[in-house]
Amino acid sequence: MKKAVIFDLGGVLFYPPQRAIAAYEKELGLPRGAVAYAFIHGVPDNAFCRMERGELTLSQFFPEFDREVCELVSLRGLTLSGGFSARELFQRITANSMPITEMLQTVKRLKEAGYKTGAITNNWIDDTRDQSDIYKLDQFLKRHFDVVLESCKLGIRKPDERIYQLACKMLKVLPEEAVFLDDLGTNLKPAKKLGMATIKVQDTSTAIAELESILGITLAQHSRTQSPPSKL
């Protein structure tokens, strides 16, 4: 019997960053994926992974990522039509990071139905924004989830098995009693190995339907039109 549902945030509860990244690549005259590749090249010791483990703050990450992107672009024989700026990119990513209404409503209905809810997010220490914005996001997450695990505070990030085990421990459930949703297959594999039911989120409505099937309950009124983004 399932007792808890655990969500990734970016790409599941919030709109994914890929669109902002792709738009910036296009502005710089780069082929799609040229900048995005820097996020995964050199895992788990690149600047992005170190930031997600809390080893770098966001402001410390910017020059490191600037260097990595420029080196990778150069190695591919590409030329930047304008100067790359990690700060500019992350400002765009933040501006596009709005909650997905349908998934947010699903979290609320799960709590109403008596399920425990959790979130596991690979995130970073943002020392560039007004602290009131950070507090606002923190309170938003606490209203919707029983536990929130942040990689930058724990020093471990998905797909490290330990972060899934800790989530289950904090929710007081066995892995077999939990469902985990993420938009990246690499993050789902360890959860599945531990015994959790997993859902790869590529489309919100389809993912909610899969969750309904696993739990045997109705969570949403499926429609052809997508609701506008929610506000925090």
N, C-alpha and C positions, 0 to 999 in steps of 0.2 A: 504494500500500500504506500502510495506516495504521500509525503507529509510536507515537503518543501520544494519551492521552485526558486532557482538561482539564476540571475540574469547578468550578462555582460552589459555594459552601458553603451559605449560608442559603437554604433552599428546595430544595436538591438533596441535599447530604450531611447537613445539619441540618434539623430541622423548621422551617418558615417562621414568621415573626413575625405573620402576619396574624390568627391566632386570638387571640393575646394582645391585639392592637390592637383587634379587634372586641369582645372581652369588656370592655375598658376603656371603649370608646365607649358600650356598653350601660349600664354602671354610671353613666356621666356623663349619661345621658339623651339621648344624641346619636344621630342616625341613622347607620346603618352607612356608613363611608367618610368621616365628617366629620373625624376625626383623621388617617386614612390619607392624605387629600388633601394635608395639609401636607408630607408626605414628597416629593411630586412637584411641588407648586406652586412656581414660581420657579426650577425647575431651569435651569441648573446653579449658580446663585448663592445658593440658600437655605441655611439653617443646616445642614441634613442633608448636602447635597453638600459644603459647606465642611469639615464634620467628616470626611467620607469621604476628602477630599484631605489631611487632616492639618493643616488650617488652624485648626481648633478641637479641643481635647481634649473628651472626653465631658462633663466638669464645666463647661467653658466653653459647650458646646452647650446645656445644659439651660435657662438663662434665655432664650437666643435662640429656642429652639423653643417654650418656654412662650408667649413673646410672639407668635410667628407663628401658633400654633394659636388663641390667643384672638382675634387679629385676624381670622383666616379664619372662625371660628365666628360672630363678631359680624357680619361682612359678609354672611353667609348668613341673618342674622336669627334665629340660634339662641341658646339660653340654656343655659349649663352648670349642671346641678343641683348639681355639686360642683366644687371647684377642680381644674383640670387640672394634672398634675405630670409633666413629662417624665422626671424621675428615677424616679418610680413606674412609668411605662410601660416604661422600659428595664430596670428590675429584673425586671419580668414577662417581657419578651422574653428576657432572659438565662436566667431560670429555665426557660423553655420550649425553649431551644435545645439539644436533645439530638440526638446522631447517629442517623441512620436506619439501622438494622441492615442491611437489604438492600443499600443503596447502599454502606455501608462494606465489606461482604463483596465487593461487586463490585470496589471499588478494590483489595482484597487479591488477588483472582483475576486482575485485569489485570496486576499486578506479577509474579505467579507465572507468567503466560503470556508475560512478557517485554516488556510494553508500558511505556513511560514514562508517569508520571502527574504531573499538575500541578493546581494550584488557583489560581483568580483570584477574589479576594474584595474587594468594597467593604466596608471595615471602618473602625474608628476607634481612636484612642488612648484606652484605658480607664484613666483615672487615678482611678477610684472603687473598684476592686476590689483585693483582696489580690494582690500581685505573684506569689505562688506559684500562684494560679489562672491568671494570664496565662501563666506559664512552663509550666504543665501543658498548656494548650491548644496552645502553641507546639510542645512536644515531641510531642504527639499528631499534629499536622499533619505534622511532619518524619518521623514513622514511616511515614506513609501516602503522602506525595507527594515526588517528586523535586525539585520546585520549588513554592514558594508565593509568589504575588504579592499583596501587601497594598496597597490603594489609599492608605491613610493614610501609608505609608512611602515610596511612590513619588511622591505628589503628583498622580497621575492615577487616574481611576476609570472603570469601565465606564459607558457604551459608547465611551470613547475608544479609537480604533483602536490606539494605541500600546501599550496594555497587553496586547493579544492578540499583537501583533508581538513584544513583549519576552518573552512566555511561550514562543513558538515558538523564539526565539533562545536562551533559557536551556535549553530542552529539546533544542536542536540538531536541530530538525525544520523542514520547510517547512510552511506553513499547510495545504497539501493533504494532508499526512501526519498531520493532527491532527483529533480530534473534540472538540467543545465542548458541554457540557451546562449549561443555565441555565433557571431557571423564568420568566424575563422575556424576552419577545420583543424588546424594545428592546436588550437586551444580546447577543442572538444575531445581529442584523442585521450589525453590523460584522465579526463572525467569519466569517459566511457570505460577505460581500463579499470578504474576504481569501482565500477558498478553503477554509476549514475546513468539515467536515461538522458540522451542528448538530442538537441535540435539545432541544426545549422540554419541560421536565419538569413535567408536571401530575399525573402518577401514577407512582410509583416503579417498579412492575412493568412498566408500559408503556414507560417510558424505558429500562429495562434490556433489554427485548426489542428495542427499536429499536437500541440499541447492539450487541447480539448480531448483528442483521441486517447492520449496517454492517461489523462486524469479521469476521463469518463464524465466530464461535466461541460456545460456550455458557458463560455466566457465572454463571447462578443457577438454582436449582430454584424455579420459579414455583409459588406456592401461593395459595389463597384467603384464608388468614389472614396477618395482618401481625405480624411479630415485635415484641416490646417494644423501646423505644429502647435503644441501647447506651450504656454509660458511657465517659467519656474514660479 
